[in-house]
Amino acid sequence: MMLARVCRTGISPTVASLIKTPVSPNKALKIQPSRLFANDGRTTFTRTARKNPTVMEKLQQPATETPFVLGKAVVAGASAFGLGCLCYYGLGLSSGTGAIDQVHFWPEYVKERIKSTYAYFGGSVILTAASTAMCLRSPMIMNLVARQGWLAIFGIMAAMIGSGMVAQSIPYSEGIGPKQLAWMVHTGIIGAVIAPMCLLGGPLVMRAALYTAGVVGGLSTVAVCAPSEKFLQMAGPLSIGLGVVFVSSLGSMFLPPTTAMGAGLYSISLYGGLVLFSMFLLYDTQRIMKQAQLHPKYTDGITKPYDPVNNAISIYLDTLNIFVRILTILAGGGSNRRK
């Protein structure tokens, strides 16, 4: 539109006269040397301003490889640390006694609690996979969960958070009851939400699932072999880290990863979230074992019974966040997203 407005503007009479009047070759133009100090000052100021860009200009500059290189370095360091802990505690080099050393002394009800917790965890994974497969076969559901727009995003978030809160608020009772039904609805909704990610390809999803199984298995082994309260002291730092990753995830929704600030937030959400939820898995695993041991065997009307569903949901969400981030990294989200 700007170009059209320029083309419609008529030529001024002065310019027309210059075009029509021929220039005599004998009349040479005499250029007088002059120095415009005002222009020199303005040029110097502009040159100085360009040397010192503002903070907003720095944040809005094109993204570089630095945030993603740092993120990969953090993940590599955390992986090396995890392998070191696995060898250290797995070989029994620690002076403290781990949960695996106390298994033989646990009462039978403690073992049953832990078995039921991981049974619900396995059921959560199976129900999520079944829900994802069913949603992939339904164009209507895929159109609903893959729809763009803030209304769709907040609706999906409300469904996930609301179903999880309902499932965890219902008191636990053995058998199939309201809590179990709410738990199945919650896992089904999450399966529908992650269904669009499976469009990246079956082989890629299977690789991410295998990597996630390896990470979860290794971290669970570390938590079992480590002293029983080694990772229970990380509650405060983990809460702070969760807030940082959550804010970074929200910020990456508004700032594109093609800018410097957007790339930094996206890197924190992706790589920092992978490390954070791996640490959460260590914490939740030891918390489940500790709670299974310390929770009273017999409960009255005031004390609630041991709840394996809520404990299973905690490690299930940790595993899900690890899987989503591994799948994103394998799909090239850590390097191609900024292009």
C-alpha positions as CSV (number, residue, x, y, z in Angstrom):
1,M,0.0,0.0,0.0
2,M,2.9,2.3,0.7
3,L,4.3,1.6,-2.8
4,A,0.9,2.3,-4.4
5,R,0.6,5.6,-2.7
6,V,4.1,6.7,-4.0
7,C,3.2,5.7,-7.5
8,R,0.0,7.7,-7.5
9,T,1.8,10.9,-6.4
10,G,2.2,13.5,-9.2
11,I,5.6,14.9,-10.2
12,S,6.2,18.4,-9.0
13,P,6.7,21.3,-11.5
14,T,10.2,21.8,-10.4
15,V,11.2,18.2,-11.0
16,A,9.4,18.3,-14.4
17,S,11.3,21.5,-15.5
18,L,14.6,19.9,-14.5
19,I,13.7,16.9,-16.6
20,K,12.6,18.9,-19.6
21,T,15.4,21.5,-19.6
22,P,18.6,20.3,-21.3
23,V,21.8,20.7,-19.4
24,S,24.5,22.7,-21.2
25,P,27.9,20.9,-21.3
26,N,29.7,24.2,-20.8
27,K,28.0,24.8,-17.5
28,A,30.0,22.7,-15.1
29,L,28.7,22.3,-11.6
30,K,31.0,23.9,-9.0
31,I,31.0,21.9,-5.8
32,Q,32.0,24.0,-2.9
33,P,33.6,22.1,-0.1
34,S,31.7,22.5,3.1
35,R,31.6,20.8,6.4
36,L,28.4,20.2,8.2
37,F,29.2,20.0,11.9
38,A,25.6,19.3,12.8
39,N,25.7,16.2,10.6
40,D,29.0,15.1,12.1
41,G,27.7,15.4,15.6
42,R,24.6,13.4,14.7
43,T,26.7,10.8,12.9
44,T,28.9,10.4,15.9
45,F,25.9,10.1,18.2
46,T,24.4,7.5,15.9
47,R,27.7,5.6,15.8
48,T,27.9,5.6,19.6
49,A,24.3,4.4,19.9
50,R,24.9,1.6,17.6
51,K,27.9,0.4,19.6
52,N,25.7,0.3,22.7
53,P,22.4,-1.4,22.0
54,T,19.7,-1.4,24.6
55,V,18.6,-4.4,26.6
56,M,15.4,-4.8,24.6
57,E,17.4,-4.7,21.3
58,K,19.8,-7.4,22.7
59,L,16.8,-9.6,23.7
60,Q,15.2,-9.2,20.3
61,Q,18.3,-10.0,18.3
62,P,18.2,-13.2,16.2
63,A,18.7,-16.4,18.2
64,T,22.2,-18.0,18.3
65,E,23.4,-21.5,19.1
66,T,24.5,-20.5,22.6
67,P,21.2,-21.3,24.6
68,F,20.9,-24.7,23.0
69,V,24.6,-25.5,23.4
70,L,24.4,-24.6,27.1
71,G,21.2,-26.7,27.4
72,K,22.8,-29.7,25.9
73,A,25.8,-29.3,28.1
74,V,23.6,-29.2,31.2
75,V,21.8,-32.4,30.1
76,A,25.2,-34.1,29.4
77,G,26.5,-33.1,32.8
78,A,23.3,-34.3,34.5
79,S,23.5,-37.6,32.6
80,A,27.2,-38.1,33.6
81,F,26.2,-37.3,37.2
82,G,23.4,-39.8,37.1
83,L,25.6,-42.6,35.7
84,G,28.1,-41.9,38.4
85,C,25.5,-42.1,41.1
86,L,24.2,-45.3,39.6
87,C,27.6,-46.9,39.7
88,Y,28.4,-45.5,43.2
89,Y,25.2,-46.6,44.9
90,G,24.6,-49.6,42.8
91,L,28.0,-51.1,43.6
92,G,27.4,-50.5,47.3
93,L,30.2,-48.0,47.7
94,S,28.1,-45.7,49.9
95,S,28.4,-46.0,53.7
96,G,24.7,-45.4,54.2
97,T,22.0,-48.1,53.8
98,G,19.7,-47.8,50.9
99,A,16.1,-48.9,50.6
100,I,17.2,-52.0,48.8
101,D,19.1,-53.1,51.9
102,Q,16.0,-52.7,54.0
103,V,13.6,-54.6,51.8
104,H,14.0,-57.9,53.7
105,F,13.0,-56.2,56.9
106,W,9.8,-54.5,55.5
107,P,6.5,-55.8,56.7
108,E,4.3,-57.4,54.1
109,Y,1.8,-54.5,54.0
110,V,4.7,-52.1,53.0
111,K,5.6,-54.3,50.1
112,E,2.0,-54.5,49.0
113,R,1.7,-50.7,49.1
114,I,4.7,-50.3,46.8
115,K,3.5,-53.0,44.5
116,S,0.0,-51.4,44.2
117,T,1.6,-48.0,43.6
118,Y,3.7,-49.2,40.7
119,A,0.8,-51.3,39.4
120,Y,-1.3,-48.1,39.1
121,F,1.8,-46.4,37.5
122,G,2.0,-49.2,34.8
123,G,-1.8,-48.9,34.3
124,S,-1.5,-45.2,33.8
125,V,1.1,-45.7,31.0
126,I,-1.1,-48.4,29.4
127,L,-4.3,-46.3,29.5
128,T,-2.4,-43.3,28.1
129,A,-1.1,-45.3,25.2
130,A,-4.5,-46.8,24.5
131,S,-6.1,-43.4,24.6
132,T,-3.5,-42.0,22.3
133,A,-4.1,-44.8,19.8
134,M,-7.8,-44.3,19.9
135,C,-7.5,-40.6,19.4
136,L,-5.2,-41.0,16.4
137,R,-8.0,-43.0,14.7
138,S,-10.6,-40.3,15.3
139,P,-10.3,-37.2,13.1
140,M,-12.8,-35.3,15.2
141,I,-10.8,-35.7,18.4
142,M,-7.5,-34.9,16.6
143,N,-9.1,-31.7,15.2
144,L,-10.2,-30.8,18.7
145,V,-6.9,-31.3,20.5
146,A,-4.7,-30.0,17.7
147,R,-6.8,-26.8,17.3
148,Q,-4.8,-23.6,17.5
149,G,-5.8,-20.5,19.5
150,W,-5.8,-19.4,23.1
151,L,-9.3,-20.7,23.8
152,A,-8.3,-24.3,22.8
153,I,-5.0,-24.1,24.8
154,F,-6.6,-22.9,28.0
155,G,-9.4,-25.4,27.5
156,I,-7.0,-28.3,27.3
157,M,-5.0,-27.1,30.2
158,A,-8.1,-26.7,32.3
159,A,-9.2,-30.3,31.4
160,M,-5.8,-31.8,32.4
161,I,-5.5,-29.9,35.6
162,G,-9.1,-30.2,36.6
163,S,-9.2,-34.0,36.0
164,G,-6.0,-34.4,38.0
165,M,-7.3,-32.4,40.9
166,V,-10.6,-34.4,41.0
167,A,-8.7,-37.7,40.8
168,Q,-6.4,-36.8,43.7
169,S,-9.1,-35.3,45.9
170,I,-11.3,-38.4,46.1
171,P,-10.5,-40.7,49.0
172,Y,-9.0,-44.0,48.1
173,S,-10.8,-47.3,48.5
174,E,-9.8,-50.7,47.2
175,G,-11.5,-52.0,44.1
176,I,-13.1,-50.1,41.3
177,G,-14.6,-46.9,42.7
178,P,-15.0,-43.2,42.0
179,K,-11.3,-42.6,42.5
180,Q,-10.3,-45.3,40.0
181,L,-12.8,-43.9,37.4
182,A,-11.5,-40.4,37.8
183,W,-7.9,-41.7,37.5
184,M,-8.8,-43.4,34.2
185,V,-10.5,-40.3,32.9
186,H,-7.4,-38.2,33.8
187,T,-5.0,-40.6,32.0
188,G,-7.3,-40.7,29.0
189,I,-7.4,-36.9,28.7
190,I,-3.6,-36.8,28.8
191,G,-3.4,-39.5,26.2
192,A,-5.6,-37.4,23.9
193,V,-3.5,-34.3,24.5
194,I,-0.2,-35.9,23.5
195,A,-1.7,-37.7,20.5
196,P,-0.7,-34.9,18.0
197,M,2.9,-35.5,19.0
198,C,2.7,-39.1,17.8
199,L,2.3,-37.7,14.2
200,L,6.0,-37.2,14.2
201,G,6.4,-40.8,13.3
202,G,6.2,-44.2,14.9
203,P,9.9,-45.0,14.9
204,L,10.7,-41.6,16.5
205,V,8.0,-42.2,19.2
206,M,9.3,-45.7,19.9
207,R,12.9,-44.4,20.3
208,A,11.7,-41.7,22.7
209,A,9.7,-44.3,24.7
210,L,12.8,-46.6,24.9
211,Y,15.0,-43.7,26.0
212,T,12.4,-42.7,28.6
213,A,12.2,-46.3,29.9
214,G,16.0,-46.3,30.3
215,V,16.1,-43.0,32.1
216,V,13.2,-43.9,34.4
217,G,14.7,-47.3,35.1
218,G,18.1,-45.9,35.9
219,L,16.8,-43.1,38.1
220,S,14.6,-45.5,40.0
221,T,17.5,-47.8,40.6
222,V,19.6,-44.8,41.9
223,A,16.7,-43.8,44.2
224,V,16.4,-47.4,45.6
225,C,20.1,-47.9,46.1
226,A,20.8,-44.5,47.6
227,P,20.3,-43.8,51.3
228,S,16.6,-43.6,52.1
229,E,16.6,-39.8,52.7
230,K,19.3,-38.7,50.3
231,F,16.9,-37.1,47.8
232,L,14.1,-36.1,50.1
233,Q,16.0,-33.0,51.1
234,M,15.6,-31.5,47.6
235,A,12.0,-30.4,48.0
236,G,12.8,-26.7,48.3
237,P,15.2,-26.5,45.3
238,L,12.8,-28.6,43.2
239,S,9.9,-26.2,44.0
240,I,12.0,-23.2,42.9
241,G,13.1,-25.0,39.7
242,L,9.5,-26.0,38.9
243,G,8.6,-22.3,39.1
244,V,11.4,-21.3,36.8
245,V,10.5,-23.9,34.2
246,F,6.8,-23.1,34.4
247,V,7.5,-19.4,33.8
248,S,9.9,-20.2,31.0
249,S,7.3,-22.4,29.4
250,L,4.7,-19.6,29.6
251,G,7.2,-17.1,28.2
252,S,8.1,-19.3,25.2
253,M,4.4,-19.3,24.3
254,F,4.5,-15.5,23.8
255,L,8.1,-15.0,22.6
256,P,9.2,-16.9,19.4
257,P,12.4,-19.0,19.7
258,T,13.9,-17.1,16.8
259,T,14.8,-14.2,19.1
260,A,17.5,-14.3,21.7
261,M,15.2,-14.2,24.7
262,G,12.7,-16.6,23.2
263,A,15.5,-19.1,22.5
264,G,16.8,-18.8,26.1
265,L,13.3,-19.4,27.6
266,Y,12.7,-22.3,25.2
267,S,16.0,-23.9,26.1
268,I,15.3,-23.6,29.8
269,S,11.8,-25.1,29.3
270,L,13.2,-28.0,27.2
271,Y,16.6,-29.0,28.7
272,G,16.1,-27.5,32.1
273,G,12.7,-29.3,32.4
274,L,14.3,-32.6,31.4
275,V,16.8,-32.3,34.2
276,L,14.2,-31.0,36.7
277,F,11.7,-33.8,36.2
278,S,14.5,-36.4,36.4
279,M,15.3,-35.0,39.8
280,F,11.6,-35.0,40.7
281,L,11.5,-38.7,39.8
282,L,14.3,-39.4,42.3
283,Y,12.5,-37.4,45.0
284,D,9.1,-39.0,44.3
285,T,10.5,-42.5,44.3
286,Q,12.1,-42.1,47.7
287,R,9.0,-40.3,49.0
288,I,6.8,-43.2,48.0
289,M,9.0,-45.7,49.8
290,K,9.2,-43.5,52.9
291,Q,5.4,-42.9,53.0
292,A,4.7,-46.7,52.5
293,Q,6.8,-47.4,55.6
294,L,5.7,-44.6,57.9
295,H,1.9,-44.5,57.1
296,P,-0.1,-46.3,59.8
297,K,-1.3,-49.7,58.9
298,Y,-4.7,-49.2,60.5
299,T,-6.6,-46.0,60.0
300,D,-9.5,-44.4,61.7
301,G,-12.0,-41.8,60.5
302,I,-9.5,-39.0,60.8
303,T,-6.4,-40.6,59.2
304,K,-6.7,-41.3,55.5
305,P,-5.6,-44.7,54.2
306,Y,-2.5,-45.0,52.1
307,D,-3.3,-43.8,48.6
308,P,-1.3,-45.6,45.8
309,V,-3.2,-43.8,43.1
310,N,-2.0,-40.3,44.1
311,N,1.6,-41.6,44.5
312,A,1.4,-43.3,41.1
313,I,0.2,-40.1,39.5
314,S,3.2,-38.2,40.8
315,I,5.8,-40.6,39.1
316,Y,3.5,-40.9,36.1
317,L,3.6,-37.1,35.5
318,D,7.4,-37.1,36.0
319,T,7.7,-39.9,33.4
320,L,5.4,-38.1,31.0
321,N,7.3,-34.8,31.1
322,I,10.6,-36.7,30.5
323,F,9.0,-38.5,27.5
324,V,7.7,-35.3,25.9
325,R,11.0,-33.5,26.2
326,I,13.0,-36.5,24.9
327,L,10.6,-36.7,21.9
328,T,11.0,-33.0,21.3
329,I,14.8,-33.2,21.3
330,L,14.8,-36.2,19.0
331,A,12.5,-34.4,16.6
332,G,15.0,-31.5,16.4
333,G,13.2,-29.1,18.7
334,G,16.4,-28.1,20.4
335,S,18.1,-27.0,17.1
336,N,15.6,-26.6,14.3
337,R,13.0,-24.7,16.3
338,R,14.8,-21.4,15.9
339,K,15.1,-21.6,12.1
